[in-house]
């Protein structure tokens, strides 16, 4: 491996077991319908440059002994570990295994990009990559910089239209495609049209900019090339366009609709309430070419809280957007955020009561988690509201774990459990049984 530009064996390690159900859960947990775009893209680039790439997915491992065995048998020249905030401890343990094997480890991903100095303090990690890796990481591998004194390495944004089609086959696609979701039909695939987000929500920014830099999108032609590939290779029954907000550019949406019309497959995407209200004609056009479900970051039906999180939308827009989509026959998924700093019980009930009134197809409530690198995290830190600074704790939206001072989490859990039970009643009959089985009709709030 001393010669520059030599071909290497790169083993990617995907540690996301906390969010996806734990060890040995691939194909068994409904969240496992998704693939990680960062790894699939990085693998495609590495392979296009002649490197050998393998994957160790902890969701397919029986436990930590199995992980270590797989790492040893991989004969890797370098281990590349993906790290969200929630994965901090798992990623660190993988790095200790790499140390035992005498193989360098590189960690990248959202948390490493937002908190590189914190991650670099852990001596088990040999290198920390910040930002996108498709350009910088292959060069790092080819130039054999494993003994470089520079531990934190800055990535460079990629030209999205020049990247090869994502290498989804590094994941066990048989298990991924056969995973049963609560309401998405299988096989299900997901794709991204761009990176970053131009909006300034306080629970996301500026951390997201540290990961992706400026917001940018692939050309419609480039996106459609991948969608056709997914259709032909996986014969999908449902496509999700994974972007935080797919509908940023109205002219882009027009071109996409013209191009997607011939695919004749249903899809879902994420949007904002203000786009729906301002462009109902485009929403209708999206429906006509296959939009089956639209996911909206509603967050709250209280204007003070929307302003507090710098959402840039109004309660009236949230209400009207849901009504517009339902009238058009488009299913609505409403993302909601409870447990915000300064939130009162009355404000919580405003959102819960409005959801009961509007009855979206589904609602996805989360409890606000102060993510490092965001304006709202800084607010919580400044006002001494943080209850724990453990990265894995800060990455968890688990409602049973209080995150900040001043909130009655027992009350919040009780109200959300009531909402879950109530929402089952307005679901189509065939959707009720999976919901009951998944949630149960038992108390889930803090005792």
N, C-alpha and C positions, 0 to 999 in steps of 0.2 A: 504493500500500500504506500510505498514511499514515492512512487512516480506520480507526478501531477497528472490530472485528468484521467486517472485509472478508474475503472468501473468498480462500483462498490455494492455490497449487500446492505440495503437499508431495511430495517425492520421498524414499522410503525406500530406504536402501542396505543390503543384506545382504551382509556381507563374509566369511561363514564358509566359506572355501575350504580351510583347513588340515585341518579335521575331515572335510569332505565331498569330499575327493579332488582339489581344485584347480579351476582355470579349466576351463570348458566340460565340466563333469562332471554337470550336472543331467540325470537320466534314465539315467545310465551307471554310477553308483556306488550300491551297495546301501543306503548310509546316507541317500540322498536321498529316501527315502519319507516323511520327516517335513517338516512345515511349522513355522515359528517362530510360536508362539502370541502372543508379544508384538506382533509386527508385524501379524498378521492381526486381532488385537483392536483395535489402535490405528487401523488403516486403516478398520475398520468404524465406529468412533466418529467419525473425521474426516469420512468420507463422509456419515454421518447428520447432520452439522452443516453440510453443503453445500460442503466443501472438495474439491478435486481431488487424488487420490492416485495416484501411480505408483510403480513398484518397479524398482530396478536390483539384480538378483541376480548376484553375481560368478560364481556357478556356471554362468551362461549367457553369460559374457563370454569373449572369446578371450585377453584379457590386459589390462594396465594402460592401454594406449592406447585400447582399446575401452571401458574403464570411463570414462575421461575424456571420450571422445566422447559416450557415452550421458548422462553428467552434463550436458554442455554442451547437448545437444539437448533435455533435459528441460524447460528454461526454468523451473526450480524457483524458488520464493520462499525455500525453506528445504530443506536436506538433513537428514534424520534418520538417524543411523547406529546400528545395533545393535552392541554390543560385549560379547562374552564375553572372559574373560582371554586365551584363545587368539587372539582377533581383534585384539589391541591394535595391532600394527603395520599391519595392513591398514586398520583404522579410522582410524589416524593419517594414512595416505597419502591416504585418501578426503578427510579434512579439508583436506589441503594442496591437493587439486584444487579443493575448494570455495572456498578462499582465492583461487586463481588466477582463478576465475570470478566472484569478488566476491559470493558467495552465502553467507549464514550457515549454519553447521553446528551441529547438536545431536547429542550422543552420549548414549546411554542403554543400559540393559541390565545384566547381572550385574556386570561388572567396574566399570563406572562407578558403580554403586550401592554396591559394597563399598569401592572406593578412589577416591572422588570428588576428593580433594585431589591425589592422584597424577596422575589424568587431567587435572585442571584446570591442572597445571603445564605441560602441552603447549600452547603458544600457538596451535597450529593449530585446536584445538577452541574454538569460540566459546562454547558452553554445554554444561554437563554436567547431565543429569537423573538424579536419585537416586530409586529405587523405581519405582512404577507410574506410567504416563504417560497413561492414558485420560482422566483428569480435567484434570490440570495442563497437559499439552502442548497440547491444543486451545485452552485459555484463553490460553496463552502466544502461540500463533500469532494468535489473534483480536485480542489486545490489542496486537499489534505491539511486543513487548518485545525486539526484536532488538538494540537499542542499550543495553539495561539493563546497568548496571555489575555486577550480580550474576551471576556466571558459573555458580555451582553452585545448582541449583534443586531443591528438595525436592518430590517427587511426593506424591500422596495416595492411599491405598488406595481401590479402587473397590468399589461395591456390585455384586458379581458377577452378581446376578440382574437388574440393570437394564441390563447391557451388551447390545448387539446381537450377533447371531450372527457369529462370526468371518468376516472377508472373505478366504477362502482363495484367491480368484481373483486376488489380487495376485501370487501365485506362478504359474508356468506349470504348471497342474494337469494338463494332458495329459502332460507329462513326469513329474511327480511320481507320478501314478496308474499310469503304465506302467512305472515302475522295477521291475526284478526284484530281489527280496530273496532271501536264502539260503533262507529257509523260510516267510516270510509270503506268502500268496497275494495277488495284486493284482486289483483295486484295493484299496489299503490306505489307511485314514485314521486320524488320531489326534485325540483330544479330551482336555480337562482338566476334571475335576470341581471342582477347588479350587486354592488357591494356598498355598504354604508347607508346613511340616511341623511337627507337634507334638513330634517326638522330638529328641534332643540329641546326635547322632553328632558326634564331634570333627572329622571330616574335612569336615563340612558347616556346622556351626554355629560362631558366630552369623551367619556370612555370609549364609545364606539368609534370616534374619530381616531383614537390612538391605535385602534386595530386596523382600520381600513383607510385612514386618511380621508381624502375628499370623496364625496359621493359620486359614483359613476355607474353606468349601465352598459351592458353588451348591446350590440346592434340587434334589431329584431331578427335579421337574417341569421346571425350567429346563434341566437337563442333557439330559433326554429330548427336549426340543424340538429341541436341536441335533443329537442323534443321529438323530432321524427326518429332519431336514433333510439330513444326510449320506447317509443311506440313500436318500432319494428323489432327491437330486441326483447322487450318485456311484455308487450301486448297489454299495457296498463289499462285499468278500468277507471282510475282516478289519478289525476296529476295535481300536485300542489306546487304553486309558484311561491317559493319560500321567503321572498324578500319582506323586510319589515313593512314596506309600503310599495307594492308593485305599481300603483297608479299615480306616481309622482308627476309624470309628463303626459298630458292628454294626447298630444300628437303621437307619442310612442304607443299609447293604448290603441289608437285608431289603426296604426300600422299592424300592431299585433293581431287585432281582431280580423283584419283582412287576410293575414297570413295563417291564422289558426283555424279559420272557418272550415277548411277542407280536412282537418284532422278528425273532426267528429268524435271527440272524446271529452267527457266532462272534466272540469278542473275547478280548483279553488285557489283563492289568492287572498292576500291581506291588503286592506285599504284603510283610509281614514274617513271619518264621518263627514268632514268638510268637503272631500272630493265627491262623495256620493250626492251631497246636497247641491253642489255647484255643477255637477255634470251627470244628471240623471240619464241623458241621452246616451252617454258612453257606458253607463252601467247597464242600460237596456241592450246595447250592442254586445257587451261582454256576455250577458245572459244568452243572447241569440246564438253566440258561437260556442257556448258550452259552460259558462260559469254556473256551477251548481251550488257552491257555498262561498260566501265572502266573510272573512274574519276581520272584525273591526276592533281597534284598541279604544273601546269606549272609556275604560278606566273608572269613571265616576259620573253620576248624575247630579253632582253638586258643583256649582260654578267656582266657589272659593277653592275647592280642592283641585279642580282642573287648572285654575290659574296658579295655584301653589306649585304644581308639578310642571308648569310651563307647557301644557299640552297643546295650546293653540287652537282649541276647539271650544264650542259652547254646548251647554246642556240641550239647547234647542236643536242644534245640529245632530247631536247624538240621537235624539228622539226621532227627528225627521228622517235621518239616514236609515234607521232600522225600519221605519214605516215604508219608505220608498222601496227597499229591497224586498220586504215581505209582500208588498202589493205586486211586485214584478214576478213573484214566485221564486225568488232567490233565497236560499236558506242563509240565516245570519248566525255567526258565532260571535259572541260578545265577550271580549277580554275585559275583566274587571280587576281593580286593584283596591284592596281594603287595608286598613291598618296603617294609613299614612300618618306622618308626624302631625300633630295638632288635630287629627280627625276626631269629631265628636260622635256620640252614639246616634244623635239625630241625623247627622250627615251620612252615617252608615245606612240608616234606614231609608233615607231618600233614594239611594242607589238600589237597595234591595226591593223597595216597593215599586220603583219604576220598572225594574226587570220583570217583576211579577205582572205588571200591567202590559208590557210590550211583548212578552213571551217570545224571545228569540229561539231559534232551533236548539242552540246550546249556549251556555255561559261558562266561562272558564275563570273562576275567581282565584286570585293569588293574594297572598299577604305581602305587603310592601317589604322588600329586603334592601337594606342600604348597601349597594354595590360600590366597591372602591372605584375611584376615578370618575365619579359622577357628582353633579352639583348637589343633589339631595343627600348623598353620603357626607359631603362637606358640611351641609347644614346640620345633620345629625351629630357629626363629630364636634362641630363648633358649639352646639347646645348640649353636649354631653348626654346624648340620648342612646348611644350605642351600648348594648348589653354584653357584647362579645366581639372581639376582633379576629377570631379564628376565620381564615378564608373560607373553609368549607361551610362554616356556620353562616357566613355572609352570603354564600351562594345558594342557600337553601330557601325555598319558598314554603317550607313545611309550616303549616299554620299552628301546629302544636308547640312550636318553639318561639317564644316571644323574642323579638328582635330589638325593639326600642322601648324606652321608658315612656310611661304616661298613657298606655293603652290597656284596655280591659280585654285580653285575648280570650278569656273564657266567654265573654259576651259575644265577641266576634265569631268564634267557632259555633256557638249556639245558634246565632242568626243564620250563618251560612248553612248549617245542617238543616234548619227549617226550610231554607230556600231550595236546597237540593231535593228534599222530599216533595215540596210544593211543585217544583219544576217537572217532576216525573209525570204529573197529571196532564200537562199540556203537550207531552211528546206523543208522536204516533205510537200505536200499540206495540209495533214490532221493535221500537226503540226502548220501551219501558223495562222489559225484562233484563237486558244487559246493564241498564243503569242501576236497577235494584241489586243485581248481583255484584256490581262493582262497588257501589257505595254502602249497600246494606241499609236497613232501616233501624240503625242503632245510634246511640249517642256517640258523637265523635269529638266533643269539646273537652277541654282540659278539666280534669276532676280536681 
